[in-house]
């Protein structure tokens, strides 16, 4: 693997045998690599796992969160003989199927320290050191949401329907749908290109704004539709949905030096005493000082960045972290219950 500054890390190839350029990021999760591999928020990125051994329980399709859209996968050690009664295949065979190249046997600790010091940078996984790194240096993730959203409307029925939710899919994790359905919500999933009128045509009790990849400010059409939805129906935003709602309400976003990715990120209440351990995956954040039309509800206990905003005037709220994280802590699952109460009050 060669970084855009020319630094070379030699290792062994597994997965797809191909050259691939992407934005190199690291995640600190000690488990949940299947959910990481199938998290569409990683679209266009080469993902490095800081935990030393990956693949020890194989690949379990029932645990997928979406499609595997990584540009590459970096691990210290890959397990070639997984042991789990639910295992369907090995990590190597899965990456081959999904056409994702991997590299193992590299010093993942040294790479992580380099990213933390210099910030996120581009990289290429390849068979030989390239003479020209122009394409690596110029690589940018663009059109991310359009590349991952559903192609058409889908409905997920609740057995005992209490409420109806319209979910705008910016790259949604499947567990968002599961969390809503098990609480009695019939969920209608809309493509990210859906208009406010289309979303409201189903007569929803609330609108869910999903997670997703890329630069939030790039999604001007989606931001405009959220402006038109604001105040008309209760809303709950997660990750990218949180950022897009903030932009629609006049705030700004910025790219973080190396982002927050992992299952042990502390989010502290701004009005209260609790700090929650959360699962996160994002490279951008809402600029706290730019929030004028809402109240910041959570901040990251490590760096103080905005982790949540409440909008009482329009009956909406959002969080940067993932309360639906099936591979991470369940500390903040209560936020789905809060969304239910907000819809019932309507």
C-alpha positions as CSV (number, residue, x, y, z in Angstrom):
1,X,0.0,0.0,0.0
2,X,1.4,3.4,-1.0
3,X,0.1,6.6,0.6
4,X,-0.2,9.8,-1.4
5,X,2.9,11.2,0.2
6,X,4.9,8.2,-1.1
7,X,5.2,6.2,2.1
8,X,5.2,2.5,1.3
9,X,3.9,-0.3,3.4
10,X,4.6,-3.8,2.1
11,X,2.3,-6.7,3.0
12,X,0.5,-9.7,1.5
13,X,-2.4,-9.6,-0.9
14,X,-5.8,-11.2,-0.2
15,X,-9.3,-10.6,-1.6
16,X,-9.6,-9.3,-5.1
17,X,-6.3,-9.1,-7.1
18,X,-6.5,-5.6,-8.4
19,X,-5.1,-2.0,-8.1
20,X,-7.4,0.3,-6.1
21,X,-7.3,3.9,-5.1
22,X,-9.3,5.3,-2.2
23,X,-9.4,7.5,0.9
24,X,-7.6,5.7,3.7
25,X,-9.4,5.7,7.1
26,X,-9.1,3.6,10.3
27,X,-11.8,2.2,12.6
28,X,-11.1,1.1,16.2
29,X,-13.9,-1.5,16.6
30,X,-12.7,-4.6,18.4
31,X,-15.6,-6.6,16.8
32,X,-18.2,-6.1,14.1
33,X,-16.0,-6.2,11.1
34,X,-18.9,-7.7,9.1
35,X,-21.0,-4.6,9.8
36,X,-18.0,-2.4,8.9
37,X,-17.5,-4.2,5.6
38,X,-21.2,-3.7,4.7
39,X,-21.6,-0.2,6.0
40,X,-22.3,2.0,2.9
41,X,-21.0,5.0,4.7
42,X,-17.5,3.7,3.8
43,X,-18.2,4.2,0.1
44,X,-15.0,5.2,-1.7
45,X,-12.7,4.5,1.2
46,X,-9.9,2.0,2.1
47,X,-10.7,0.9,5.6
48,X,-8.0,-0.1,8.1
49,X,-8.9,-2.2,11.2
50,X,-6.8,-1.3,14.2
51,X,-7.8,-4.6,16.0
52,X,-5.0,-7.0,15.1
53,X,-6.9,-10.2,14.0
54,X,-9.8,-9.9,11.6
55,X,-12.0,-12.7,10.1
56,X,-12.0,-15.1,13.1
57,X,-15.8,-15.6,13.0
58,X,-16.0,-15.6,9.2
59,X,-18.7,-13.9,7.2
60,X,-22.3,-14.1,8.3
61,X,-24.8,-12.7,5.7
62,X,-27.6,-12.2,8.3
63,X,-25.4,-9.5,9.9
64,X,-24.9,-7.4,6.8
65,X,-25.9,-3.8,7.1
66,X,-25.9,-3.1,3.3
67,X,-23.7,-3.5,0.3
68,X,-19.9,-3.8,0.5
69,X,-18.6,-0.7,-1.3
70,X,-15.1,-0.4,0.1
71,X,-12.1,0.5,-2.1
72,X,-9.8,-1.7,-0.1
73,X,-9.4,-3.4,3.3
74,X,-6.3,-3.4,5.5
75,X,-5.6,-5.7,8.4
76,X,-2.7,-6.8,10.5
77,X,-3.6,-10.5,10.4
78,X,-6.4,-12.2,8.5
79,X,-7.8,-15.4,10.0
80,X,-7.9,-18.1,7.3
81,X,-9.8,-20.7,9.4
82,X,-12.7,-19.0,11.0
83,X,-14.7,-20.7,13.8
84,X,-18.4,-19.9,14.3
85,X,-21.5,-22.0,13.8
86,X,-23.1,-19.1,11.8
87,X,-20.1,-18.7,9.5
88,X,-21.0,-18.8,5.8
89,X,-17.5,-18.2,4.2
90,X,-14.1,-16.7,4.8
91,X,-13.1,-13.1,4.8
92,X,-10.9,-13.7,1.8
93,X,-13.6,-15.3,-0.4
94,X,-16.1,-12.5,0.6
95,X,-13.7,-9.8,-0.6
96,X,-13.0,-11.7,-3.8
97,X,-16.8,-11.9,-4.5
98,X,-17.2,-8.2,-3.8
99,X,-14.1,-7.3,-5.9
100,X,-12.4,-5.6,-3.0
101,X,-8.6,-5.9,-2.7
102,X,-7.1,-6.5,0.7
103,X,-3.6,-6.3,2.2
104,X,-2.5,-8.0,5.4
105,X,0.8,-8.3,7.3
106,X,1.4,-4.5,7.4
107,X,2.0,-2.5,10.6
108,X,-1.5,-1.2,11.1
109,X,-0.4,0.6,14.3
110,X,2.2,2.7,12.4
111,X,-0.3,3.5,9.7
112,X,-2.9,4.6,12.2
113,X,-0.4,6.8,14.0
114,X,0.5,8.4,10.7
115,X,-3.1,9.2,9.8
116,X,-3.7,10.6,13.3
117,X,-0.6,12.9,12.9
118,X,-1.1,14.0,9.3
119,X,-4.8,13.5,8.8
120,X,-6.8,11.3,6.4
121,X,-5.0,10.8,3.1
122,X,-5.4,8.9,-0.1
123,X,-3.7,5.6,-0.8
124,X,-3.4,2.9,-3.4
125,X,-3.3,-0.9,-2.9
126,X,-1.2,-2.3,-5.7
127,X,1.2,-5.0,-6.8
128,X,4.2,-2.7,-7.4
129,X,5.2,0.8,-6.4
130,X,3.8,3.2,-8.9
131,X,6.2,5.7,-10.6
132,X,3.4,8.4,-10.6
133,X,1.0,9.0,-7.8
134,X,-1.0,11.8,-9.5
135,X,-4.2,9.8,-9.6
136,X,-3.8,8.9,-5.9
137,X,-3.3,12.6,-4.9
138,X,-6.2,13.8,-7.0
139,X,-8.7,11.1,-5.8
140,X,-11.9,12.5,-4.4
141,X,-15.1,10.9,-3.3
142,X,-18.0,12.4,-5.3
143,X,-21.6,11.5,-6.0
144,X,-21.6,9.2,-3.0
145,X,-25.2,9.4,-1.9
146,X,-26.5,8.9,-5.5
147,X,-24.3,5.8,-5.7
148,X,-25.7,4.0,-2.6
149,X,-29.3,5.0,-2.3
150,X,-32.1,2.6,-3.3
151,X,-33.4,2.8,-6.8
152,X,-37.1,2.7,-5.9
153,X,-39.5,2.9,-3.0
154,X,-39.6,-0.1,-0.7
155,X,-42.0,-0.9,2.2
156,X,-41.2,-2.9,5.3
157,X,-44.4,-3.8,7.2
158,X,-44.7,-3.9,11.0
159,X,-46.8,-6.9,12.4
160,X,-48.7,-4.6,14.8
161,X,-48.6,-1.3,13.0
162,X,-48.7,1.7,15.4
163,X,-47.1,4.3,13.2
164,X,-45.8,4.9,9.7
165,X,-42.4,6.3,9.0
166,X,-40.9,7.5,5.7
167,X,-37.1,6.8,5.7
168,X,-34.9,8.8,3.3
169,X,-32.1,6.4,2.2
170,X,-28.8,8.2,2.0
171,X,-27.0,4.9,2.5
172,X,-29.1,3.5,5.4
173,X,-28.0,0.7,7.7
174,X,-30.5,-2.1,7.7
175,X,-30.7,-2.0,11.5
176,X,-32.4,1.4,11.4
177,X,-35.3,-0.3,9.7
178,X,-35.2,-3.2,12.1
179,X,-35.3,-0.9,15.2
180,X,-38.3,1.0,13.8
181,X,-40.2,-2.1,12.7
182,X,-39.8,-3.9,16.0
183,X,-41.4,-0.8,17.7
184,X,-44.5,-1.1,15.5
185,X,-43.5,1.2,12.7
186,X,-44.2,0.4,9.0
187,X,-41.3,1.9,7.2
188,X,-41.4,3.2,3.6
189,X,-37.9,3.7,2.2
190,X,-37.5,6.4,-0.3
191,X,-34.5,7.2,-2.7
192,X,-32.4,10.2,-1.7
193,X,-33.8,12.0,-4.8
194,X,-37.4,11.9,-3.5
195,X,-39.1,15.2,-3.2
196,X,-40.8,16.5,-0.1
197,X,-44.2,15.9,-1.7
198,X,-43.4,12.3,-2.5
199,X,-42.2,11.7,1.0
200,X,-45.3,13.2,2.6
201,X,-47.6,11.4,0.1
202,X,-47.6,8.3,2.2
203,X,-49.1,10.2,5.2
204,X,-46.2,9.4,7.5
205,X,-46.2,10.1,11.2
206,X,-42.5,10.9,11.0
207,X,-39.5,11.1,8.7
208,X,-36.2,9.3,9.3
209,X,-33.0,10.7,7.8
210,X,-30.5,7.9,7.5
211,X,-26.7,7.7,7.6
212,X,-24.6,7.8,4.4
213,X,-21.2,8.5,2.8
214,X,-19.5,11.5,1.4
215,X,-19.4,15.3,2.0
216,X,-22.7,16.4,3.3
217,X,-22.5,19.9,1.7
218,X,-22.4,18.2,-1.7
219,X,-26.0,17.2,-1.4
220,X,-27.7,20.5,-2.2
221,X,-30.9,19.0,-3.7
222,X,-31.5,16.8,-0.6
223,X,-30.8,19.8,1.7
224,X,-33.4,21.9,-0.2
225,X,-36.0,19.1,0.2
226,X,-35.3,19.0,4.0
227,X,-35.9,22.7,4.2
228,X,-39.4,22.1,2.7
229,X,-40.0,19.2,5.1
230,X,-39.0,21.1,8.3
231,X,-41.9,21.7,10.6
232,X,-44.4,19.6,8.6
233,X,-43.7,16.3,10.3
234,X,-41.5,15.0,13.2
235,X,-38.0,14.1,12.0
236,X,-35.0,12.1,13.4
237,X,-31.6,12.2,11.7
238,X,-28.6,9.9,12.1
239,X,-25.0,10.6,11.0
240,X,-25.3,12.1,7.5
241,X,-29.0,12.7,8.2
242,X,-27.9,14.7,11.2
243,X,-25.5,16.8,9.1
244,X,-28.0,17.4,6.2
245,X,-30.7,18.5,8.6
246,X,-28.2,20.9,10.3
247,X,-27.3,22.3,6.8
248,X,-31.0,22.7,6.0
249,X,-31.4,24.7,9.2
250,X,-28.6,27.1,8.4
251,X,-25.6,25.5,10.1
252,X,-22.2,24.6,8.5
253,X,-20.2,21.4,8.3
254,X,-16.4,20.8,8.2
255,X,-14.1,17.8,7.5
256,X,-12.4,16.4,10.5
257,X,-8.7,15.6,10.6
258,X,-9.2,11.9,10.8
259,X,-12.8,11.4,11.7
260,X,-14.5,9.3,14.4
261,X,-14.8,5.6,13.4
262,X,-15.3,2.8,16.0
263,X,-17.6,1.4,18.7
264,X,-16.2,3.2,21.7
265,X,-16.8,7.0,21.0
266,X,-17.9,8.9,24.1
267,X,-20.9,11.3,23.6
268,X,-21.7,13.6,26.5
269,X,-25.0,15.2,27.2
270,X,-24.9,19.0,27.3
271,X,-27.8,19.1,29.7
272,X,-27.3,16.3,32.1
273,X,-24.6,14.2,33.7
274,X,-24.3,11.2,31.4
275,X,-21.7,10.2,28.9
276,X,-22.8,7.5,26.5
277,X,-20.4,5.1,24.7
278,X,-21.5,5.1,21.0
279,X,-20.6,3.6,17.6
280,X,-19.6,6.2,15.0
281,X,-18.4,6.4,11.4
282,X,-18.0,9.9,10.0
283,X,-15.3,12.1,8.6
284,X,-17.4,15.4,8.7
285,X,-19.0,17.2,11.6
286,X,-21.4,20.1,12.2
287,X,-19.6,23.3,13.2
288,X,-20.9,24.0,16.7
289,X,-20.7,27.8,16.5
290,X,-22.8,27.7,13.3
291,X,-25.8,26.1,15.0
292,X,-28.4,29.0,15.4
293,X,-31.8,27.3,15.0
294,X,-31.4,24.4,17.4
295,X,-29.8,23.4,20.7
296,X,-26.7,21.2,20.8
297,X,-27.7,18.1,22.8
298,X,-24.5,16.0,22.7
299,X,-20.8,16.7,22.3
300,X,-17.9,14.3,21.7
301,X,-16.1,14.0,25.1
302,X,-12.7,13.6,23.3
303,X,-12.7,16.6,21.0
304,X,-15.8,18.6,21.9
305,X,-17.3,18.4,18.4
306,X,-21.1,18.5,17.9
307,X,-22.8,15.1,18.3
308,X,-26.4,16.0,18.4
309,X,-28.9,18.8,17.9
310,X,-32.5,19.3,19.1
311,X,-35.0,21.4,17.1
312,X,-38.0,21.8,19.4
313,X,-39.7,24.4,17.1
314,X,-40.0,21.9,14.2
315,X,-40.3,18.7,16.4
316,X,-37.0,17.2,15.2
317,X,-33.7,16.0,16.6
318,X,-30.6,14.4,15.2
319,X,-27.4,12.7,16.4
320,X,-24.0,12.1,14.8
321,X,-23.5,8.7,16.3
322,X,-25.4,5.4,15.6
323,X,-28.1,4.4,18.2
324,X,-29.0,1.4,15.9
325,X,-25.4,0.0,16.0
326,X,-25.9,-3.8,16.1
327,X,-22.1,-4.4,16.4
328,X,-21.6,-1.7,19.0
329,X,-23.0,-0.5,22.3
330,X,-26.8,-0.2,22.8
331,X,-26.5,2.8,25.2
332,X,-28.4,5.2,23.0
333,X,-31.2,2.9,21.6
334,X,-33.6,5.0,23.7
335,X,-33.5,7.6,21.0
336,X,-35.7,5.5,18.8
337,X,-38.2,5.5,21.7
338,X,-37.9,9.2,21.8
339,X,-38.8,9.4,18.1
340,X,-41.8,7.2,18.8
341,X,-43.1,9.5,21.5
342,X,-42.5,12.6,19.3
343,X,-44.6,11.0,16.5
344,X,-47.4,9.9,19.0
345,X,-47.6,13.5,20.3
346,X,-48.3,14.7,16.8
